[in-house]
Amino acid sequence: MPAARPDKGRPKGAVTTDDAHPDTQGLLDGRIVAAHGRHYIVEMADGTSRQCYPRGKKAGAAVGDRVRIAPQGRDEGAIEEILPRSNLLYRSDDMRAKQFAANVDKLFIVVAVVPTFSDDLAGRALAGAWSAGIAPRIVLNKVDLQAGLAEARARLAPLARLGVPVLEVSALDADATRRTLYPEMAGHVSLLLGQSGMGKSTLLNDLIPGANAATREHSAALDMGRHTTTSTRLYHLPEGGDLIDSPGFQAFGLQHLTREDIERGFPEFAPYAAQCRFYNCTHQHEPGCGVLQALEQGRIDPSRHALYLRILHENAAAPRY
């Protein structure tokens, strides 16, 4: 789920579709607010929307992208260019890469008291956010369920000690949820991301009144049918700012990341990595490694270092994107 690395020969963040139109005259600027496969809804400056398709074979675009389109008819268009991004978030495994969103300021990772959330998945999402330079937040949902609440808080405590805000909510109390999350999201582009079953959809409906209706409307426009839940959608928050909702997940690979990207996803390593004997230290077994020394001294959480090693080893054996 991390930052897109610039393609060779292009300025950082610049992205164009295949066979991009060389003449920008007559093109309109817009922003992608919904995506499913190669189908996109682009919101124009005047508030209207167009159903758009990318030129060329590769889609490449994501919700949150600023784009230039060539109008076709009254309400369609062709995406000619994707404007420079601040970041691109996605996850990847041996089979494919799945884009979440572009130009995101904050990532809200939804976990819950029940069912039991995955520490591994939460840690991977955090690594993806940090590697992209995005501020992460953890939303602990279902805090009205007292049984299991103390355990959930204890499991999140190591992440809180890293400086990750943990925001406690109950999706059953919509007013309280809005009071907790609106101030964090106002004025920003936020991405709501969560493991399946954590109550993310209920939270979305708390934050965006009428979100279900909007989802159905855009799903019909994109002809998604029963695949509505696999789409990504941007909503405008009543208090200002934007919220991007993405499908729930049960796996979170980061195989497109370089070793340097992975290390950025573990910011607690940085003070100690500066003390490593070798400039290209991988913090696995090298002599004079400041990170391993900090680990032995209890200044780095062993579970965090173990996650780092798992991601590193997975990526070493994976095909490069």
C-alpha positions in Angstrom: 0.0 0.0 0.0 2.8 2.6 -0.2 4.1 5.5 -2.3 4.4 5.1 -6.0 8.0 5.3 -7.1 8.5 7.5 -10.2 8.9 5.6 -13.5 12.4 5.9 -15.1 12.7 9.0 -17.2 9.8 10.8 -15.7 9.7 13.6 -13.0 8.8 12.3 -9.6 5.0 11.7 -9.3 4.3 12.4 -13.0 2.1 9.8 -14.5 0.6 9.6 -18.0 -1.6 7.0 -19.6 -0.5 5.1 -22.7 -0.8 7.0 -25.9 -1.4 10.2 -24.0 -3.0 13.0 -26.1 -0.2 15.4 -27.1 -2.5 18.4 -27.4 -4.0 19.6 -24.1 -6.3 22.0 -25.9 -9.9 21.2 -25.2 -9.1 18.9 -22.2 -10.9 19.3 -18.9 -9.5 18.9 -15.4 -11.2 16.7 -13.0 -10.8 14.3 -10.1 -11.4 10.6 -9.9 -14.1 9.9 -7.2 -14.9 6.3 -8.0 -13.2 3.4 -9.6 -13.9 -0.2 -10.6 -11.5 -1.9 -13.0 -11.1 0.4 -16.0 -14.3 2.3 -15.2 -14.0 5.7 -13.5 -16.2 8.4 -12.3 -14.5 11.8 -12.7 -15.9 14.8 -10.8 -15.5 18.0 -12.8 -14.8 21.5 -11.5 -18.5 22.5 -11.9 -19.6 19.6 -9.8 -20.9 17.4 -12.6 -19.5 13.9 -13.2 -18.4 11.9 -16.2 -17.9 8.2 -16.7 -14.4 7.9 -18.1 -12.0 5.3 -19.5 -8.2 5.5 -19.8 -6.5 5.5 -23.2 -4.2 2.7 -23.8 -4.0 -0.7 -22.3 -3.1 0.1 -18.7 -5.6 1.7 -16.3 -3.0 3.2 -13.9 -5.4 5.7 -12.3 -6.8 5.7 -8.8 -9.4 7.4 -6.7 -8.1 10.7 -5.6 -6.1 11.3 -8.8 -6.3 14.6 -10.6 -6.7 14.0 -14.3 -7.2 15.6 -17.6 -9.9 14.2 -19.8 -11.1 14.6 -23.4 -14.9 15.0 -23.3 -16.9 12.5 -25.2 -20.6 13.3 -25.5 -22.6 14.8 -22.7 -21.3 12.7 -19.8 -18.4 10.5 -20.8 -14.7 11.1 -21.5 -11.3 9.6 -22.0 -8.5 10.0 -19.4 -5.6 11.6 -21.3 -3.3 12.4 -18.4 -2.9 11.7 -14.7 -1.4 14.8 -13.0 1.5 14.5 -10.6 0.7 12.7 -7.3 1.9 13.2 -3.8 1.6 9.5 -3.2 -0.1 6.3 -4.4 -1.3 3.7 -1.9 -1.6 0.0 -2.7 -0.9 -3.5 -1.6 0.7 -6.3 -3.7 1.4 -10.0 -3.6 2.8 -12.6 -6.0 -0.3 -12.2 -8.2 -1.1 -8.5 -8.6 -1.0 -5.0 -7.1 -4.2 -3.5 -5.8 -4.4 0.3 -5.8 -6.3 2.0 -3.0 -6.0 5.7 -3.6 -3.8 8.6 -4.6 -3.0 12.0 -2.9 -3.9 10.9 0.6 -3.0 12.9 3.7 -4.1 10.5 6.5 -4.7 6.8 6.7 -7.3 5.6 9.2 -6.9 1.8 9.9 -10.1 0.4 11.4 -9.8 -2.5 13.9 -12.3 -3.7 16.4 -12.7 -5.2 19.8 -14.4 -8.2 18.1 -13.8 -10.1 15.9 -10.1 -10.3 16.8 -8.1 -8.1 14.5 -4.8 -9.1 12.9 -1.7 -7.5 14.4 0.2 -8.5 11.3 -2.3 -6.8 8.9 -2.4 -3.6 11.1 1.4 -3.5 11.2 1.6 -3.9 7.4 -0.9 -1.1 6.8 1.1 1.1 9.1 4.4 0.3 7.3 2.7 1.1 4.0 1.5 4.5 5.3 4.9 5.4 6.8 6.8 4.4 3.7 4.5 6.8 1.7 5.0 9.6 4.2 1.3 9.5 5.2 0.2 10.1 8.8 -1.6 7.0 10.1 -4.3 6.7 12.7 -5.9 3.6 14.3 -9.6 3.6 14.9 -10.6 1.1 17.5 -14.3 0.3 16.9 -16.9 -1.4 19.0 -15.6 -0.1 22.3 -19.1 -0.6 23.7 -18.2 -4.3 24.0 -16.5 -4.4 27.4 -15.5 -8.0 27.0 -12.2 -7.9 25.1 -11.8 -4.1 25.3 -8.8 -4.3 27.7 -7.1 -6.9 25.5 -7.6 -4.9 22.4 -6.1 -1.8 24.1 -3.2 -3.8 25.3 -2.4 -5.1 21.8 -2.5 -1.6 20.4 -0.4 -0.1 23.2 3.0 -0.8 21.4 1.7 1.1 18.4 0.5 4.0 20.6 3.9 4.1 22.1 5.3 4.8 18.6 3.1 7.9 18.5 0.2 6.4 16.5 -3.0 8.0 17.7 -5.6 5.4 18.7 -9.1 6.8 18.4 -11.8 4.8 20.2 -15.4 4.8 18.8 -18.5 2.7 18.8 -20.2 2.7 15.4 -23.5 2.3 17.2 -23.2 5.9 18.5 -23.0 7.9 15.4 -22.9 11.3 17.1 -19.9 10.3 19.3 -18.2 8.8 16.3 -18.5 12.0 14.4 -17.3 14.1 17.3 -14.2 11.9 17.5 -13.3 11.5 13.9 -14.5 14.7 12.1 -11.8 16.9 13.8 -9.1 14.5 12.6 -10.4 14.4 9.0 -11.5 18.0 8.4 -9.5 19.7 5.8 -7.7 16.5 4.7 -8.0 13.7 2.2 -8.4 10.6 4.4 -8.5 6.9 3.5 -10.6 4.5 5.5 -9.0 1.1 5.4 -9.8 -2.0 7.4 -9.7 -5.8 7.6 -13.0 -7.3 6.7 -15.5 -7.6 9.6 -14.2 -4.6 11.6 -17.4 -2.5 11.1 -15.9 -0.1 8.6 -19.1 0.2 6.5 -21.1 1.2 9.6 -18.5 3.8 10.4 -18.7 5.1 6.9 -22.4 5.5 7.2 -22.0 7.4 10.5 -19.5 9.8 8.9 -21.2 10.2 5.5 -25.0 10.4 5.8 -26.5 8.8 2.7 -23.3 7.0 1.8 -25.2 3.8 0.9 -27.4 5.6 -1.5 -24.3 7.3 -3.1 -22.6 4.0 -3.4 -25.5 2.4 -5.2 -25.8 5.4 -7.5 -22.2 5.3 -8.6 -22.2 1.5 -8.7 -25.1 1.7 -11.2 -23.1 4.3 -13.2 -20.1 2.0 -13.4 -22.3 -1.1 -14.0 -20.7 -2.9 -11.1 -23.8 -4.9 -10.2 -23.1 -7.4 -7.4 -19.4 -6.3 -7.3 -20.2 -3.0 -5.5 -18.2 -3.9 -2.4 -15.0 -4.3 -4.5 -15.0 -0.6 -5.5 -13.3 2.4 -4.0 -15.2 5.7 -3.6 -14.4 9.3 -2.5 -17.0 11.2 -0.4 -17.0 14.8 0.6 -17.3 15.2 4.4 -20.0 17.5 5.8 -17.4 19.2 7.9 -14.9 19.8 5.0 -12.3 17.4 3.6 -12.7 14.2 1.8 -13.0 10.5 2.8 -12.0 7.6 0.6 -13.6 4.3 1.4 -11.9 1.1 0.1 -12.8 -2.6 0.2 -12.1 -4.7 3.2 -9.1 -7.0 3.0 -7.8 -10.2 4.5 -4.2 -10.0 3.2 -1.8 -7.1 2.9 1.3 -7.7 0.8 4.0 -5.1 0.3 6.0 -6.9 -2.3 6.4 -3.8 -4.6 8.5 -2.1 -1.9 12.3 -1.8 -2.0 14.3 -2.5 1.1 14.7 1.3 1.6 10.9 1.7 1.3 10.4 -1.1 3.9 12.8 0.5 6.4 10.9 3.8 6.0 7.8 1.9 7.2 9.5 1.3 10.5 10.4 4.9 11.7 11.4 3.7 15.1 14.5 2.2 13.5 15.8 5.5 12.2 17.7 6.8 15.3 19.5 3.5 15.6 20.1 2.9 11.9 22.2 6.0 11.9 24.6 4.2 14.2 25.0 1.1 12.0 28.6 0.3 11.0 27.6 -0.2 7.3 25.7 2.3 5.3 23.7 -0.4 3.6 22.9 -2.4 6.7 19.8 -4.5 6.4 19.4 -4.9 10.2 19.2 -8.6 10.0 22.6 -10.0 11.0 25.3 -7.5 10.3 28.0 -6.8 12.9 27.8 -3.3 14.4 24.1 -2.9 13.6 22.5 -0.2 15.7 19.0 -1.5 15.2 19.9 -5.0 16.4 21.7 -3.5 19.4 18.6 -1.5 20.2 16.5 -4.7 19.8 18.7 -6.5 22.3 18.4 -3.6 24.7 14.6 -3.6 24.6 14.4 -0.3 22.8 12.7 -1.8 19.7 9.6 -4.0 20.0 10.6 -7.6 19.0 7.3 -8.1 17.2 7.9 -5.0 15.1 11.4 -6.2 14.1 9.9 -9.7 13.3 7.4 -8.1 11.0 10.1 -6.1 9.3 12.0 -9.3 8.7 8.9 -11.1 7.3 8.3 -8.3 4.8 11.9 -8.2 3.9 12.1 -11.9 3.2 8.8 -12.0 1.3 10.0 -9.2 -1.0 13.4 -10.7 -1.6 11.7 -13.8 -3.1 9.0 -11.8 -5.0 8.9 -10.6 -8.6 9.5 -6.9 -8.8 6.7 -4.6 -10.0 
